């Protein structure tokens, strides 16, 4: 996947449940699930972050220089 929108389509087409993942500005389920994998811009602005959200806290798994690299990694987390 090259971008977050394409990634969201691919996950939807693969039948991944909506509450299992969160993609910044593209797929942000409401109400927010208690646990999910996420893809967001890194808080320090240095690129992208993938990780797991559990018990009210973000737990980064990977940092990526590009959106494309983050999407590729995130797909493995979400499937």
ZATORDREN-392818 format. One record per atom (N, C-alpha, C, O, CB): residue number from 1; residue in three letters; atom name; x, y, z. Coordinates in Angstrom, 3 decimals, always signed. Each point is the difference from the previous one (the first is absolute). Glycine has a CB too. Example, Ala and Ser with C-alpha at 12.3 -4.5 7.8 and 13.67 -1.06 7.14 Angstrom:
2
num/residu/atome/x/y/z
1/ALA/N/+13.190/-5.690/+7.800;
1/ALA/CA/-0.890/+1.190/+0.000;
1/ALA/C/+0.900/+1.200/+0.000;
1/ALA/O/+1.036/-0.019/+0.665;
1/ALA/CB/-2.928/-1.154/+0.581;
2/SER/N/+1.542/+2.223/-1.966;
2/SER/CA/+0.820/+1.190/+0.060;
2/SER/C/-0.770/+1.090/+0.730;
2/SER/O/+0.509/+1.108/+0.169;
2/SER/CB/+0.675/-1.736/-2.314;
END
This chain:
79
num/residu/atome/x/y/z
1/UNK/N/+0.832/-1.172/+0.000;
1/UNK/CA/-0.832/+1.172/+0.000;
1/UNK/C/+0.881/+1.241/+0.000;
1/UNK/O/+1.006/+0.079/+0.705;
1/UNK/CB/-2.836/-1.325/+0.499;
2/UNK/N/+1.423/+2.196/-2.008;
2/UNK/CA/+0.784/+1.231/-0.085;
2/UNK/C/-0.515/+1.095/+0.918;
2/UNK/O/+0.748/+0.903/+0.377;
2/UNK/CB/-0.222/-1.497/-2.709;
3/UNK/N/-1.806/+0.517/+2.694;
3/UNK/CA/-0.535/+1.044/+0.873;
3/UNK/C/-1.073/-0.562/+0.920;
3/UNK/O/-0.456/-1.131/-0.168;
3/UNK/CB/+0.960/+2.851/-1.582;
4/UNK/N/-0.898/-0.911/+2.723;
4/UNK/CA/-0.943/-0.436/+1.023;
4/UNK/C/-1.378/-0.330/-0.564;
4/UNK/O/-0.649/-0.931/+0.477;
4/UNK/CB/+1.897/+2.323/+1.143;
5/UNK/N/-1.703/-0.657/-2.612;
5/UNK/CA/-1.324/-0.278/-0.579;
5/UNK/C/-0.024/-1.364/-0.693;
5/UNK/O/-0.953/-0.765/+0.152;
5/UNK/CB/+0.584/+3.235/-0.461;
6/UNK/N/+1.411/-2.762/-0.443;
6/UNK/CA/+0.105/-1.301/-0.647;
6/UNK/C/+0.105/-1.130/+1.013;
6/UNK/O/-0.565/-1.077/-0.192;
6/UNK/CB/+1.657/+2.180/-1.749;
7/UNK/N/-0.370/-0.850/+3.011;
7/UNK/CA/+0.131/-0.979/+1.074;
7/UNK/C/-1.357/-0.285/+0.633;
7/UNK/O/-0.354/-1.160/+0.214;
7/UNK/CB/+2.702/+1.941/+0.216;
8/UNK/N/-3.103/+0.261/-0.130;
8/UNK/CA/-1.324/-0.181/+0.611;
8/UNK/C/-0.915/-0.810/-0.920;
8/UNK/O/-0.732/-0.869/+0.472;
8/UNK/CB/+1.005/+3.049/+0.764;
9/UNK/N/-0.240/-1.907/-2.531;
9/UNK/CA/-0.805/-0.777/-0.963;
9/UNK/C/+0.418/-1.464/+0.001;
9/UNK/O/-0.848/-0.892/-0.004;
9/UNK/CB/+0.568/+2.941/-1.420;
10/UNK/N/+1.587/-2.295/+1.428;
10/UNK/CA/+0.498/-1.376/-0.018;
10/UNK/C/-0.419/-0.758/+1.261;
10/UNK/O/-0.377/-1.170/-0.079;
10/UNK/CB/+2.325/+1.919/-1.318;
11/UNK/N/-1.885/-0.094/+2.553;
11/UNK/CA/-0.402/-0.658/+1.241;
11/UNK/C/-1.500/-0.272/+0.016;
11/UNK/O/-0.439/-1.061/+0.443;
11/UNK/CB/+2.331/+2.186/+0.749;
12/UNK/N/-2.674/-0.168/-1.675;
12/UNK/CA/-1.450/-0.195/-0.085;
12/UNK/C/-0.316/-1.164/-0.944;
12/UNK/O/-0.822/-0.857/+0.322;
12/UNK/CB/+0.436/+3.320/+0.137;
13/UNK/N/+1.040/-2.491/-1.622;
13/UNK/CA/-0.211/-1.080/-0.973;
13/UNK/C/+0.416/-1.362/+0.557;
13/UNK/O/-0.565/-1.027/-0.374;
13/UNK/CB/+0.928/+2.680/-1.466;
14/UNK/N/+0.628/-1.655/+2.736;
14/UNK/CA/+0.468/-1.250/+0.609;
14/UNK/C/-0.896/-0.441/+1.157;
14/UNK/O/+0.190/-1.078/+0.563;
14/UNK/CB/+2.143/+1.680/-1.226;
15/UNK/N/-3.309/+0.233/+1.013;
15/UNK/CA/-0.927/-0.362/+1.070;
15/UNK/C/+0.508/+0.244/+1.406;
15/UNK/O/-0.518/-0.575/+0.958;
15/UNK/CB/-0.342/-1.084/-2.492;
16/UNK/N/+1.873/+2.510/+1.670;
16/UNK/CA/+0.517/+0.317/+1.333;
16/UNK/C/-1.057/+0.831/+0.738;
16/UNK/O/-0.455/+1.011/-0.535;
16/UNK/CB/+2.886/-1.070/-0.290;
17/UNK/N/-2.827/-0.335/+2.022;
17/UNK/CA/-1.030/+0.733/+0.752;
17/UNK/C/+0.395/+1.459/+0.248;
17/UNK/O/+1.157/+0.296/+0.296;
17/UNK/CB/-1.818/-2.450/+0.793;
18/UNK/N/-0.309/+3.055/-1.214;
18/UNK/CA/+0.245/+1.440/+0.166;
18/UNK/C/+0.676/+0.350/+1.316;
18/UNK/O/+0.862/+0.878/+0.027;
18/UNK/CB/-2.835/-0.477/-1.444;
19/UNK/N/+1.611/-1.054/+2.491;
19/UNK/CA/+0.541/+0.338/+1.311;
19/UNK/C/+1.392/-0.531/+0.269;
19/UNK/O/+0.567/+0.258/+1.062;
19/UNK/CB/-2.862/-0.227/-0.291;
20/UNK/N/+2.853/-0.765/-1.711;
20/UNK/CA/+1.325/-0.594/+0.213;
20/UNK/C/+1.143/+0.962/-0.343;
20/UNK/O/+1.135/-0.201/+0.432;
20/UNK/CB/-2.142/-2.026/-0.920;
21/UNK/N/+0.701/+3.277/-0.295;
21/UNK/CA/+1.065/+0.896/-0.441;
21/UNK/C/-0.457/+1.450/-0.042;
21/UNK/O/-1.194/+0.289/-0.075;
21/UNK/CB/+2.153/-2.157/-1.251;
22/UNK/N/+0.017/+2.776/+1.378;
22/UNK/CA/-0.227/+1.441/-0.013;
22/UNK/C/+1.076/+0.603/-0.891;
22/UNK/O/+1.190/-0.218/+0.227;
22/UNK/CB/-2.233/+0.233/+2.123;
23/UNK/N/+0.629/+0.744/-3.365;
23/UNK/CA/+0.929/+0.650/-0.924;
23/UNK/C/-0.293/+1.494/+0.028;
23/UNK/O/-1.100/+0.428/-0.350;
23/UNK/CB/+1.265/-2.504/-1.138;
24/UNK/N/+0.807/+2.857/+1.899;
24/UNK/CA/-0.187/+1.444/+0.162;
24/UNK/C/-0.622/+0.655/-1.229;
24/UNK/O/+0.462/-0.196/-1.124;
24/UNK/CB/+1.485/+0.199/+2.657;
25/UNK/N/-2.997/+0.775/-1.302;
25/UNK/CA/-0.716/+0.783/-1.009;
25/UNK/C/-0.717/-0.829/-1.062;
25/UNK/O/-0.577/+0.569/-0.927;
25/UNK/CB/+2.247/+1.176/+1.316;
26/UNK/N/-1.649/-3.067/-0.280;
26/UNK/CA/-0.621/-0.844/-1.018;
26/UNK/C/-1.013/-0.961/+0.607;
26/UNK/O/-1.117/-0.124/-0.503;
26/UNK/CB/+3.192/+0.305/-0.859;
27/UNK/N/-1.697/-0.853/+2.428;
27/UNK/CA/-0.882/-0.981/+0.647;
27/UNK/C/+0.176/+0.139/+1.509;
27/UNK/O/+0.919/-0.566/+0.591;
27/UNK/CB/-0.776/-1.046/-2.576;
28/UNK/N/-1.042/+2.377/+2.589;
28/UNK/CA/+0.054/+0.255/+1.439;
28/UNK/C/-1.352/-0.383/+0.594;
28/UNK/O/-0.872/+0.856/+0.151;
28/UNK/CB/+2.577/+1.032/-0.439;
29/UNK/N/-1.891/-3.170/+0.630;
29/UNK/CA/-1.286/-0.480/+0.494;
29/UNK/C/-0.491/+0.773/+1.226;
29/UNK/O/+0.778/+0.388/+0.872;
29/UNK/CB/-0.186/-2.629/-1.762;
30/UNK/N/-1.901/+2.448/+0.922;
30/UNK/CA/-0.623/+0.652/+1.161;
30/UNK/C/-1.178/-0.858/+0.443;
30/UNK/O/-0.812/-0.397/-0.836;
30/UNK/CB/+1.526/+2.725/+0.056;
31/UNK/N/-0.826/-2.615/+2.037;
31/UNK/CA/+0.949/+0.374/+1.051;
31/UNK/C/+1.328/-0.725/-0.178;
31/UNK/O/+0.078/-1.050/-0.639;
31/UNK/CB/-1.990/+1.468/+2.201;
32/UNK/N/+2.937/+0.162/-0.989;
32/UNK/CA/+1.337/-0.570/-0.115;
32/UNK/C/+0.047/-1.342/+0.729;
32/UNK/O/-0.364/-0.088/+1.172;
32/UNK/CB/+1.383/+2.401/-1.332;
33/UNK/N/-0.564/-3.368/-0.548;
33/UNK/CA/+0.113/-1.312/+0.646;
33/UNK/C/+1.044/+0.030/+1.126;
33/UNK/O/+0.877/+0.863/-0.002;
33/UNK/CB/-1.549/-1.974/-2.166;
34/UNK/N/+0.589/+0.187/+3.117;
34/UNK/CA/+0.970/-0.008/+1.106;
34/UNK/C/+1.404/-0.438/-0.424;
34/UNK/O/+0.988/+0.431/+0.596;
34/UNK/CB/-2.884/-0.904/+0.927;
35/UNK/N/+1.992/-0.372/-2.536;
35/UNK/CA/+1.288/-0.520/-0.471;
35/UNK/C/-0.029/-0.071/-1.525;
35/UNK/O/-0.992/-0.442/-0.579;
35/UNK/CB/+1.325/-0.897/+2.724;
36/UNK/N/+0.750/+1.771/-2.802;
36/UNK/CA/+0.076/-0.059/-1.462;
36/UNK/C/+1.431/+0.247/-0.458;
36/UNK/O/+0.828/+0.501/+0.761;
36/UNK/CB/-3.216/+0.282/-0.946;
37/UNK/N/+2.671/-1.136/-1.060;
37/UNK/CA/+1.278/+0.371/-0.607;
37/UNK/C/-0.211/+1.355/-0.671;
37/UNK/O/-1.096/+0.306/-0.470;
37/UNK/CB/+1.814/-2.757/+0.105;
38/UNK/N/+0.335/+3.251/+0.324;
38/UNK/CA/-0.161/+1.350/-0.539;
38/UNK/C/+1.135/+0.392/-0.937;
38/UNK/O/+1.102/-0.547/+0.046;
38/UNK/CB/-2.328/+1.155/+2.021;
39/UNK/N/+0.906/+0.368/-2.922;
39/UNK/CA/+0.975/+0.647/-0.866;
39/UNK/C/-0.268/+1.490/+0.135;
39/UNK/O/-1.120/+0.462/-0.220;
39/UNK/CB/+1.282/-2.448/-1.428;
40/UNK/N/+0.870/+2.735/+2.011;
40/UNK/CA/-0.156/+1.444/+0.163;
40/UNK/C/+1.316/+0.699/-0.312;
40/UNK/O/+1.058/-0.624/-0.081;
40/UNK/CB/-2.845/+0.270/+1.825;
41/UNK/N/+1.689/+1.662/-1.915;
41/UNK/CA/+1.215/+0.799/-0.125;
41/UNK/C/+0.729/-0.078/+1.335;
41/UNK/O/-0.626/+0.017/+1.059;
41/UNK/CB/-0.422/+1.555/-2.791;
42/UNK/N/+2.359/-1.657/+1.677;
42/UNK/CA/+0.784/-0.047/+1.239;
42/UNK/C/-0.229/+1.290/+0.781;
42/UNK/O/+0.015/+1.082/-0.588;
42/UNK/CB/+1.736/-2.574/-0.495;
43/UNK/N/-1.961/+1.399/+2.384;
43/UNK/CA/-0.260/+1.194/+0.808;
43/UNK/C/+1.075/+1.085/-0.119;
43/UNK/O/-0.303/+1.186/+0.137;
43/UNK/CB/-0.908/-2.669/+1.418;
44/UNK/N/+2.459/+1.088/-1.807;
44/UNK/CA/+1.070/+0.992/-0.108;
44/UNK/C/+0.187/+0.514/-1.427;
44/UNK/O/+0.920/+0.774/-0.266;
44/UNK/CB/+0.193/-1.881/+2.190;
45/UNK/N/-1.999/+0.672/-2.858;
45/UNK/CA/+0.052/+0.481/-1.377;
45/UNK/C/+1.081/-0.622/-0.859;
45/UNK/O/+0.281/+0.497/-1.090;
45/UNK/CB/-1.176/+1.576/+1.954;
46/UNK/N/+1.506/-3.151/-0.396;
46/UNK/CA/+1.133/-0.600/-0.715;
46/UNK/C/-0.398/-1.073/-1.009;
46/UNK/O/+0.875/-0.702/-0.508;
46/UNK/CB/+0.475/+1.181/+2.503;
47/UNK/N/-2.609/-0.626/-2.298;
47/UNK/CA/-0.434/-1.033/-0.946;
47/UNK/C/-1.295/-0.617/+0.469;
47/UNK/O/-0.940/+0.706/+0.365;
47/UNK/CB/+3.312/-1.174/-1.002;
48/UNK/N/-2.422/-0.848/+0.628;
48/UNK/CA/-1.219/-0.748/+0.311;
48/UNK/C/+0.275/-1.041/+1.073;
48/UNK/O/+1.126/-0.470/+0.164;
48/UNK/CB/-1.964/+0.836/-2.499;
49/UNK/N/-0.208/-0.711/+3.054;
49/UNK/CA/+0.116/-0.961/+1.088;
49/UNK/C/-1.100/-1.049/-0.139;
49/UNK/O/-1.148/+0.326/-0.300;
49/UNK/CB/+2.164/+1.433/+1.819;
50/UNK/N/-0.655/-3.011/-1.300;
50/UNK/CA/-0.973/-1.085/+0.075;
50/UNK/C/+0.116/-0.602/+1.388;
50/UNK/O/+1.072/+0.004/+0.606;
50/UNK/CB/-0.953/-0.485/-3.117;
51/UNK/N/-1.236/-0.039/+3.007;
51/UNK/CA/+0.067/-0.568/+1.330;
51/UNK/C/-1.317/-0.583/+0.465;
51/UNK/O/-0.915/-0.239/-0.788;
51/UNK/CB/+2.684/+1.853/+1.285;
52/UNK/N/-1.839/-1.835/+0.799;
52/UNK/CA/-1.174/-0.587/+0.640;
52/UNK/C/-0.478/+0.965/+1.081;
52/UNK/O/+0.796/+0.519/+0.783;
52/UNK/CB/+0.003/-2.902/-1.262;
53/UNK/N/-2.095/+2.610/+0.510;
53/UNK/CA/-0.619/+0.817/+1.037;
53/UNK/C/-0.686/-0.947/+0.963;
53/UNK/O/-0.901/-0.746/-0.384;
53/UNK/CB/+0.576/+2.737/-1.180;
54/UNK/N/+0.752/-1.958/+2.819;
54/UNK/CA/-0.572/-0.871/+1.031;
54/UNK/C/-0.126/+0.771/+1.302;
54/UNK/O/+0.892/+0.758/+0.380;
54/UNK/CB/+0.101/-2.799/-1.480;
55/UNK/N/-2.100/+1.838/+1.769;
55/UNK/CA/-0.219/+0.573/+1.332;
55/UNK/C/+0.278/+1.500/+0.047;
55/UNK/O/+0.588/+0.500/+0.960;
55/UNK/CB/+0.009/-2.707/+0.008;
56/UNK/N/-1.020/+2.915/-2.001;
56/UNK/CA/+0.119/+1.452/-0.014;
56/UNK/C/+1.367/+0.557/-0.354;
56/UNK/O/+0.246/+1.188/+0.210;
56/UNK/CB/-1.989/-1.235/+1.445;
57/UNK/N/+2.642/-0.778/-2.190;
57/UNK/CA/+1.341/+0.479/-0.334;
57/UNK/C/+0.452/-0.538/-1.355;
57/UNK/O/-0.287/-1.140/-0.367;
57/UNK/CB/+0.835/+1.269/+2.810;
58/UNK/N/+0.168/+0.727/-3.177;
58/UNK/CA/+0.598/-0.414/-1.265;
58/UNK/C/+1.336/-0.689/+0.294;
58/UNK/O/+0.813/+0.508/+0.772;
58/UNK/CB/-1.954/+1.407/-2.025;
59/UNK/N/+1.356/-3.069/+0.631;
59/UNK/CA/+1.243/-0.756/+0.142;
59/UNK/C/+0.599/-0.165/-1.395;
59/UNK/O/-0.398/-0.904/-0.735;
59/UNK/CB/-0.446/-0.330/+2.821;
60/UNK/N/+1.798/+2.094/-2.463;
60/UNK/CA/+0.591/-0.081/-1.337;
60/UNK/C/+0.705/-1.336/-0.237;
60/UNK/O/+0.665/-0.547/+0.880;
60/UNK/CB/-0.386/+3.028/-0.848;
61/UNK/N/-0.450/-2.980/-1.252;
61/UNK/CA/+0.674/-1.220/-0.429;
61/UNK/C/+1.051/+0.345/-1.050;
61/UNK/O/+1.068/-0.612/-0.046;
61/UNK/CB/-3.138/-0.763/+0.536;
62/UNK/N/+1.758/+2.369/-1.337;
62/UNK/CA/+0.931/+0.383/-1.053;
62/UNK/C/-0.087/+1.472/-0.334;
62/UNK/O/-1.048/+0.629/+0.147;
62/UNK/CB/+0.882/-2.914/-1.049;
63/UNK/N/+1.299/+2.831/+0.443;
63/UNK/CA/+0.056/+1.383/-0.496;
63/UNK/C/+0.451/-0.080/-1.443;
63/UNK/O/+0.874/-0.794/-0.346;
63/UNK/CB/-0.353/+1.786/+2.653;
64/UNK/N/-1.128/-0.155/-3.154;
64/UNK/CA/+0.220/-0.106/-1.435;
64/UNK/C/+0.205/+1.382/-0.606;
64/UNK/O/-0.682/+0.952/+0.381;
64/UNK/CB/-0.702/-3.048/-0.452;
65/UNK/N/+2.322/+2.215/-0.874;
65/UNK/CA/+0.272/+1.312/-0.590;
65/UNK/C/-1.088/+0.453/-0.988;
65/UNK/O/-0.169/+1.196/-0.237;
65/UNK/CB/+2.600/-1.680/+0.521;
66/UNK/N/-3.164/-0.479/-0.857;
66/UNK/CA/-1.006/+0.356/-1.002;
66/UNK/C/-1.353/-0.643/+0.321;
66/UNK/O/-0.082/-1.003/+0.709;
66/UNK/CB/+1.903/+1.216/-2.430;
67/UNK/N/-2.865/+0.392/+1.183;
67/UNK/CA/-1.345/-0.553/+0.160;
67/UNK/C/-0.085/-1.387/-0.634;
67/UNK/O/-0.630/-0.901/+0.553;
67/UNK/CB/-0.337/+3.229/-0.546;
68/UNK/N/+1.591/-2.495/-1.149;
68/UNK/CA/-0.017/-1.292/-0.694;
68/UNK/C/+0.630/-1.105/+0.846;
68/UNK/O/-0.549/-1.098/+0.090;
68/UNK/CB/+0.652/+2.314/-2.273;
69/UNK/N/+1.029/-0.938/+2.796;
69/UNK/CA/+0.662/-1.000/+0.851;
69/UNK/C/-0.864/-0.326/+1.215;
69/UNK/O/-0.100/-1.158/+0.405;
69/UNK/CB/+2.353/+1.991/-1.163;
70/UNK/N/-2.873/+0.188/+1.332;
70/UNK/CA/-0.876/-0.221/+1.153;
70/UNK/C/-1.201/-0.862/-0.394;
70/UNK/O/-0.392/-0.893/+0.750;
70/UNK/CB/+1.116/+3.103/+0.227;
71/UNK/N/-1.303/-1.951/-2.133;
71/UNK/CA/-1.150/-0.780/-0.466;
71/UNK/C/+0.375/-1.458/-0.213;
71/UNK/O/-0.763/-0.897/+0.359;
71/UNK/CB/-0.169/+2.944/-1.443;
72/UNK/N/+2.106/-2.290/+0.501;
72/UNK/CA/+0.436/-1.380/-0.227;
72/UNK/C/+0.143/-0.754/+1.334;
72/UNK/O/-0.421/-1.150/+0.117;
72/UNK/CB/+1.622/+1.885/-2.223;
73/UNK/N/-0.611/-0.081/+3.095;
73/UNK/CA/+0.177/-0.635/+1.302;
73/UNK/C/-1.356/-0.193/+0.700;
73/UNK/O/-0.266/-1.048/+0.589;
73/UNK/CB/+2.568/+2.086/-0.408;
74/UNK/N/-3.138/-0.013/-0.259;
74/UNK/CA/-1.297/-0.057/+0.665;
74/UNK/C/-0.866/-1.152/-0.531;
74/UNK/O/-0.726/-0.648/+0.755;
74/UNK/CB/+0.859/+3.126/-0.401;
75/UNK/N/-0.041/-2.710/-1.640;
75/UNK/CA/-0.798/-1.098/-0.580;
75/UNK/C/+0.338/-1.317/+0.667;
75/UNK/O/-0.894/-0.812/+0.238;
75/UNK/CB/+0.792/+2.023/-2.424;
76/UNK/N/+1.375/-1.447/+2.496;
76/UNK/CA/+0.374/-1.246/+0.669;
76/UNK/C/-0.550/-0.055/+1.438;
76/UNK/O/-0.329/-1.075/+0.502;
76/UNK/CB/+2.411/+0.979/-1.926;
77/UNK/N/-2.178/+1.260/+2.075;
77/UNK/CA/-0.537/+0.050/+1.350;
77/UNK/C/-1.513/-0.266/+0.016;
77/UNK/O/-0.512/-0.703/+0.872;
77/UNK/CB/+2.329/+2.326/-0.256;
78/UNK/N/-2.508/-1.052/-1.588;
78/UNK/CA/-1.471/-0.067/-0.011;
78/UNK/C/-0.551/-1.323/-0.512;
78/UNK/O/-1.104/-0.397/+0.372;
78/UNK/CB/+1.106/+2.832/-0.701;
79/UNK/N/+0.745/-3.112/-0.510;
79/UNK/CA/-0.498/-1.274/-0.538;
79/UNK/C/+0.422/-1.084/+0.900;
79/UNK/O/-0.306/-1.166/-0.251;
79/UNK/CB/+0.380/+1.983/-2.069;
END
